[in-house]
Amino acid sequence: MLTHQQISGIKELTAICEDHDKITLKLNFDLLENRSNQEKRDFFHYEGDELIGFIGLYGFGDTVEICGMVHPQHRRKKIFTSLYLDAIALIKDLPFTNILLNAPDRSPFAIEFLETLPCTFSFSEYQMKWEPCPIPQQVKEISLRLAQPNDLPIINVLNKVCFQSTHTISEIRQTNTEITYMIEKNPTIYGTATIVRNGNQSWICGLAIDPSYQSRGLGSEALRRLVWMEYERGQKVFLEVSTSNDQAMNIYFRNGFQTFNTQHYFEVGQ
């Protein structure tokens, strides 16, 4: 588990890098703040007491994502390269078969580093933010209920058929910062979605509707309910979507979401 001082240092360095480069980094603070004591997934470089460089590893099934940064005044000193090599050495002993390096759009630092690696472009995601607007009145008789342990099999099936995910979820964590819902009209389960809260931000993740029930407005209705629940809590609402998922993009645009950033992913050979 990372210490409060480590988390604070990562957040301070993130703010410096984002302001300098005019980018948005994807450091997954909800995962950083819930690291297991048995996991080593983070790499730090300090100058005195100041955090200068950081890399975090984020595992999803057989894939591990790498995201990191170096203080703008300390770049071109091989700090990131050293952290990256340490991360790759650790990954070789972990059960991952795919390595993805995350690169924020228009990041000169990321572009420069990627040019030194044998890597290939994999995919891109838009990050979207909901802009407050009138929400249509409910038209579908669906409900959102908290997911239970016995919902795990259907959640994993939905993730596989909707996202081609090979990651198997082994537990459902219902906390104040992570809430998983089932979308249903009892007794029929239509889909699932998770809310991840980070401060005053709420991210809608894994909104999946069973293909048998798609194109009926169920996804739009579930989305609007999730947005409104979080908005009433005073939260700002965000989500991510593949740039190639036109169907989902149209739903999000129609319901008040606008793109504000793009994240690129590059596959790295081991």
C-alpha positions in Angstrom: 0.0 0.0 0.0 1.3 3.4 -0.9 1.8 5.9 1.9 -0.1 9.2 2.1 3.2 11.0 1.4 3.8 8.9 -1.8 0.3 9.6 -3.0 0.6 13.3 -2.3 4.0 13.4 -4.1 2.5 11.7 -7.2 -0.4 14.2 -7.3 1.9 17.2 -7.0 4.1 15.9 -9.8 1.1 15.1 -11.9 -0.2 18.7 -11.5 3.2 20.1 -12.5 3.6 17.9 -15.6 0.0 18.5 -16.8 0.3 22.3 -16.4 3.7 22.4 -18.2 2.7 20.1 -21.1 -1.0 21.0 -21.3 -2.0 17.4 -21.2 -4.0 15.0 -19.0 -2.2 12.1 -17.5 -3.9 8.8 -16.7 -2.4 7.8 -13.3 -5.5 5.8 -12.1 -5.5 7.2 -8.5 -8.4 5.0 -7.5 -6.0 2.0 -8.1 -2.9 3.7 -6.6 -4.8 4.4 -3.4 -5.9 0.8 -3.1 -2.6 -1.0 -3.8 -2.2 -4.3 -2.0 0.6 -4.6 0.5 1.9 -7.6 -1.4 2.1 -5.8 -4.7 5.1 -3.9 -6.1 3.7 -1.9 -9.0 5.2 1.5 -8.5 8.6 3.1 -9.2 9.9 6.3 -7.7 12.8 8.7 -8.3 13.6 11.4 -5.7 15.9 14.3 -5.6 16.2 14.9 -1.9 12.7 14.8 -0.6 11.1 15.9 -3.9 9.5 13.3 -6.2 11.0 13.8 -9.7 10.0 10.7 -11.6 7.3 8.1 -11.3 6.0 5.0 -13.2 2.9 3.0 -12.2 1.8 -0.5 -13.5 -1.9 -1.3 -13.8 -2.8 -4.9 -14.4 -6.0 -5.9 -16.2 -6.2 -9.6 -16.9 -3.2 -10.6 -19.0 -2.5 -7.0 -19.9 -0.4 -4.5 -17.9 -0.6 -0.8 -18.6 2.4 1.5 -17.9 2.0 5.2 -17.2 4.5 7.7 -15.8 6.1 11.1 -15.8 9.2 13.1 -15.1 9.4 16.6 -13.7 9.9 19.0 -16.7 13.1 20.5 -15.2 14.7 17.0 -14.9 14.0 15.5 -18.3 16.7 14.1 -20.7 18.6 12.7 -17.7 17.5 9.1 -18.4 15.3 9.1 -15.3 12.3 7.8 -17.1 14.4 5.3 -19.0 15.8 3.9 -15.7 12.3 3.7 -14.2 11.0 2.0 -17.3 13.7 -0.6 -17.4 13.1 -1.4 -13.7 9.4 -1.8 -14.5 10.0 -4.0 -17.5 12.3 -6.2 -15.4 9.6 -6.7 -12.9 6.9 -7.4 -15.5 9.0 -10.3 -16.8 8.3 -12.1 -13.5 4.6 -11.3 -13.5 1.7 -13.2 -15.3 1.2 -10.6 -18.1 1.5 -11.3 -21.8 0.7 -7.9 -23.2 2.4 -4.6 -22.3 0.8 -1.3 -23.1 2.5 2.0 -22.7 0.1 4.9 -22.2 0.8 8.2 -24.0 -1.4 11.3 -23.5 -2.3 13.1 -26.7 0.1 15.8 -27.8 2.7 15.0 -25.1 6.1 15.9 -26.5 7.8 13.9 -23.7 5.9 10.8 -24.5 6.5 11.1 -28.2 10.2 11.5 -27.7 10.4 8.5 -25.4 8.3 6.3 -27.7 10.8 6.9 -30.6 13.4 5.1 -28.6 11.3 1.9 -28.2 10.4 -1.0 -30.4 6.6 -0.5 -30.1 3.5 -0.4 -32.2 0.4 1.6 -32.0 -2.5 -0.4 -30.5 -5.6 1.9 -29.9 -6.8 5.2 -28.7 -9.5 6.3 -26.2 -11.4 9.6 -25.9 -11.9 10.9 -22.4 -15.3 12.7 -22.2 -16.9 15.0 -19.6 -20.6 15.5 -19.1 -21.7 19.1 -19.5 -24.8 19.8 -17.4 -27.9 19.8 -19.6 -31.5 18.8 -19.3 -31.9 15.0 -18.9 -34.9 13.4 -20.7 -37.6 11.9 -18.5 -37.3 8.2 -17.8 -39.0 6.2 -20.5 -37.8 2.6 -19.7 -38.8 0.6 -16.7 -35.3 -0.4 -15.6 -33.6 -0.3 -12.2 -30.1 -0.1 -10.9 -29.2 -2.3 -8.0 -26.0 -2.9 -6.3 -24.1 -5.9 -7.7 -23.8 -9.0 -5.5 -21.1 -11.8 -5.5 -23.5 -14.1 -7.4 -23.5 -11.5 -10.3 -19.8 -12.1 -11.0 -20.4 -14.7 -13.7 -22.7 -12.5 -15.8 -20.5 -9.5 -15.3 -17.5 -11.4 -16.7 -19.6 -12.6 -19.6 -20.9 -9.1 -20.4 -17.3 -7.8 -20.3 -16.2 -10.5 -22.7 -19.0 -10.1 -25.3 -19.2 -6.3 -25.1 -15.5 -5.3 -24.7 -13.7 -8.5 -25.8 -12.1 -8.4 -22.4 -10.0 -11.4 -21.3 -9.8 -10.0 -17.7 -11.8 -12.1 -15.2 -13.1 -10.1 -12.2 -12.8 -12.2 -9.1 -14.6 -10.0 -6.6 -17.0 -7.0 -6.4 -15.8 -4.2 -4.2 -18.6 -2.0 -3.1 -17.1 1.0 -1.4 -17.7 4.8 -1.3 -15.2 5.2 -4.2 -16.2 2.1 -6.4 -19.7 1.0 -6.9 -20.9 -1.7 -9.4 -24.5 -1.8 -10.5 -26.6 -4.3 -12.3 -29.1 -2.9 -14.9 -32.3 -4.9 -14.8 -36.0 -5.2 -14.9 -36.5 -8.0 -12.4 -35.8 -10.8 -13.1 -34.1 -9.9 -16.4 -30.5 -8.5 -16.2 -29.8 -6.2 -19.1 -26.3 -5.1 -18.2 -23.8 -3.7 -15.7 -21.8 -0.5 -15.0 -19.4 0.7 -12.4 -18.8 4.2 -10.9 -15.3 5.0 -9.8 -15.0 8.2 -7.7 -11.8 10.2 -7.4 -12.3 13.3 -5.3 -15.1 15.3 -7.0 -14.8 13.3 -10.2 -17.0 10.3 -11.0 -16.0 8.0 -13.9 -18.5 5.7 -15.5 -16.7 2.5 -16.3 -17.7 -0.7 -18.1 -21.2 0.3 -19.1 -22.2 -2.9 -20.8 -25.6 -3.9 -22.2 -26.3 -7.5 -23.2 -26.2 -7.6 -27.1 -29.6 -9.3 -27.0 -31.1 -6.2 -25.6 -29.2 -3.5 -27.4 -30.7 -0.8 -29.6 -33.7 -0.5 -27.3 -32.6 2.7 -25.5 -31.5 0.7 -22.3 -27.9 1.9 -22.5 -29.0 5.5 -22.8 -31.4 5.3 -20.0 -28.8 3.6 -17.7 -26.3 6.3 -18.6 -28.7 9.1 -17.8 -29.5 7.5 -14.4 -25.9 7.1 -13.5 -25.1 10.7 -14.6 -27.9 12.1 -12.6 -27.1 10.2 -9.4 -23.5 11.4 -9.5 -24.5 15.0 -10.5 -26.9 15.2 -7.5 -23.9 14.3 -5.3 -22.1 17.3 -6.6 -19.7 15.2 -8.7 -18.3 16.0 -12.2 -19.0 13.0 -14.5 -16.5 11.5 -16.9 -16.1 8.4 -19.0 -13.7 6.9 -21.6 -14.6 5.3 -25.0 -12.6 3.8 -27.8 -12.2 6.2 -30.7 -13.5 3.5 -33.0 -16.7 2.9 -31.1 -19.0 5.1 -33.1 -22.2 3.6 -31.6 -21.2 4.4 -28.1 -19.9 7.8 -29.1 -23.2 8.8 -30.6 -25.0 7.8 -27.4 -22.6 9.8 -25.2 -22.8 12.9 -27.4 -26.6 12.8 -27.5 -26.6 12.7 -23.7 -24.4 15.7 -23.0 -20.8 14.3 -23.1 -18.0 16.2 -24.8 -14.5 15.0 -25.6 -11.7 16.8 -23.8 -8.7 14.6 -24.2 -7.3 11.5 -26.0 -5.1 8.8 -24.6 -3.0 6.6 -26.9 -1.7 3.1 -26.2 1.3 1.4 -27.7 2.1 -2.3 -27.5 5.7 -2.9 -26.3 7.5 -6.1 -27.1 9.1 -8.1 -24.2 
